[in-house]
Amino acid sequence: MNAQSTPPVVLITGANSGIGKAAATELARRGWQVFAASRSRERGQAAVSEIQRDSGSIAVELLELDLTSFASVRQAVDQLLQRTERLDVLVNNAGLTLNERRLTGDGLETMMQTNHLSPVLLTSLLLPKLLESDDALVVNVSSRVYERVDAMPLDDLNFEHYWGGIRPYCATKLANILFTNELHRRTHDLGLATFSVHPGVVATNFAQNFPAPMRAGLKLLRPLLRSPVQGAAPVVELVVEPERRADAGEYFDRHTLTQQQPHASDRDAAARLWELSNQITGAEWPAS
C-alpha cells in the first residue's frame, strides 16, 4: 500500500470467526487499522479482543453490522465514516448457508441478502471513501461451488421457485463473481481494484446449515480441510501484494489466477444482475 502518515485501513465483514477473523489478525499484525464487522456485539467484541491479543495490535475496532438488514448496513457505514478518515480496502467476507428458505425483515431471501445484496449496498456506500485512497481495493470472497449451478436465476433472485439443496447458496457465490466482474468494468478507471476469490474449503462452522449428508461428509473430511489461517492467506495476499493489482477484475482459486466458467464471465448476466441488485438495494454508483 502507499506510504502515508496513517496506517492503511481495512473493513472486513464476518470478522468474528473463521477466515474473516484470521485475515483481520494477520492484517493487524502487519500494521493495518482493522474494522472487524460482526452482527453480534458480544461475539464481535470477544473476537476483537482475541485479534488484538494474537496480533499484538490495539488498532482493531468492532463495527456492528447485520447484513440481513439494509438499514443496519446504512447505519454501519455512517458509524464507520464517523470513526475513520480513510478506508483503503473492503473485504466482503461474511457468508451464510441455510437449509430452509427464510425471509429477512426487508422481505428478501436471507442468503441472497446476506451473501450478495447487502455487500452490494455496502460497497456502493463506501466507494466514495475508498476512491480517496491511492490503493482502493475490494475483495469479494466467493466459492468454487459457483460451478455447481448453470446460470444465475435472474428471474427469481428471491428463490421462490429456485430452492433445493445447496443450489441457492451456490447461486449466491456465482452472484459474488458476477458482481465483481461488473464492479471492475464500471470502476477500474476510477482507481478501484476488485477481486473475487475462492479461499478453499476451510474447517469452520460455516457449513453447519448445509443438508445433513453434506455436513456428515465435511465432518469426515475435516482433518483434510484448510485451517482458517490457510483460508485467509489468499485474501491477505490480494490485499498486501501490490503486484496483484495487475490482475484486477479476476477470480482467484486460492492463490491461483483461474479462468472463470462461462456462466460466471457472462457480461450480459453480470449487467442484468447489477441492475436488479441496484433496484432492490437502492445502491447508487458514481459515473465512470
C-alpha positions, 0 to 999 in steps of 0.5 A: 500500500502507499506510504502515508502518515496513517496506517492503511485501513481495512473493513472486513465483514464476518470478522468474528470467526473463521477466515474473516477473523484470521485475515483481520489478525494477520492484517493487524499484525502487519500494521493495518487499522482493522474494522472487524464487522460482526452482527453480534456485539458480544461475539464481535467484541470477544473476537476483537479482543482475541485479534488484538491479543494474537496480533499484538495490535490495539488498532482493531475496532468492532463495527456492528453490522447485520447484513440481513438488514439494509438499514443496519448496513446504512447505519454501519457505514455512517458509524464507520465514516464517523470513526475513520478518515480513510478506508483503503480496502473492503473485504466482503467476507461474511457468508451464510448457508441455510437449509430452509428458505427464510425471509429477512425483515426487508422481505428478501431471501436471507442468503441472497441478502446476506451473501450478495445484496447487502455487500452490494449496498455496502460497497456502493456506500463506501466507494466514495471513501475508498476512491480517496485512497491511492490503493482502493481495493475490494475483495469479494470472497466467493466459492468454487461451488459457483460451478455447481449451478448453470446460470444465475436465476435472474428471474427469481433472485428471491428463490421462490421457485429456485430452492433445493439443496445447496443450489441457492447458496451456490447461486449466491457465490456465482452472484459474488463473481458476477458482481465483481466482474461488473464492479471492475468494468464500471470502476477500474478507471476510477482507481478501484481494484476488485477481486473475487476469490475462492479461499478453499474449503476451510474447517469452520462452522460455516457449513453447519446449515448445509443438508445433513449428508453434506455436513456428515461428509465435511465432518469426515473430511475435516482433518483434510480441510484448510485451517482458517489461517490457510483460508485467509492467506489468499485474501491477505495476499490480494490485499498486501501484494501490490503486484496483484493489482495487475490482475484486477477484475479476476477470480482467484482459486486460492492463490491461483489466477483461474479462468472463470466458467462461462456462466460466471464471465457472462457480461450480459448476466453480470449487467442484468444482475447489477441492475436488479441488485441496484433496484432492490438495494437502492445502491447508487454508483458514481459515473465512470 
